[in-house]
């Protein structure tokens, strides 16, 4: 299953412009009638380096599914509130905060203040989570009447969580023990999801940010949050260029080493402890996303459940060894092809050949 990201923010933050710069789907900015769905190809030059030796029929990068909901507003008046359910099943949230001034596009609150905007969005997520928690407490109370001790413990945990949410705190910071977090899992709480922030700045501030983005970073110093600074409009213009040389020239003019969306994906992978492994053959060279710490059988299961069920062993070549030696045969001759069993922990960049029998 590909990584799923939900893009949120107040109306006019530039989140749909960002969505358009990273997705295969072009959405109308300012639209409030629906959530936008799209897919982003994850850039990974290693995939093409591998194929330069194999020349497969097809090269398939891994991808990220994106969901962009309409803008949220103070007091639940924004249309985005109606679409919050669309992001219940995403893996992480990308919270876009407006960090640019534009008299032709005035802020709905009358002034640009990313710290205030973040609090507005957080409050909407917390309110929706409170509704979910209250409903589950009612369900558990019915079960607890029969003397179910587990249900009683769940009620205690959720009532503590209710107090936390009512104090304008997100579920991800609630003092819930790892053991008790099982009572939260089936609710898919919005404010419990990992979140990374994108400071959307003007084009001239794409490299170093501006006063708005600096103030926002300062407000989150104690939270160890993932924060990126990029100019969504600039990124959208770069994404529209088909020619790689034109893109390179555009980036140079803007003072950028690479598109900001590349940094965005890397940050999301790091934030969620994800990594990539490869499969390679004459028909296809392909990248796959797994969670760090997965064993070889679990990684095989990402390809197909039959491979995990009938896993026998995995032949592993490190990416660096393959591009240095140039072929599987050369790696085998040089002793760089390892045969690993069920306990092998797959590493980022591993090239796997799964042996299985079902």
Secondary structure, 3 states (H helix, E strand, C coil): CCEEEEEECECCCCHHHHHHHHCCCCCCCCCCCCCEEEEEECCCHHHHHHHHHHCCCEEECCEEEEEECCCECHHHCCHHHHHHHHHCCCCEEEEEEECCCCCCCCCCCCCCCHHHHHHHHHHHHHHHHHHHHHHHHHHHHHHHCCCCHHHHHHHHHHHHHHHHHHCCCCHHHCCCCCCHHHHCHHHCCHHHCEEEEEEECCHHHCCCCCHHHHHHHHHCHHHCCEEEEECHHHHHHHHCCCCHHHHHHHHHHHCCCCCHHHHHHHHHHHHCCEEEEEEECCCEEEEEEEECCCEHHHHHHHHCHHHHHCEEEEEEEEHHHHHHHCCHHHHHHCCCEEEECCCCECCCCEEEEEEECC
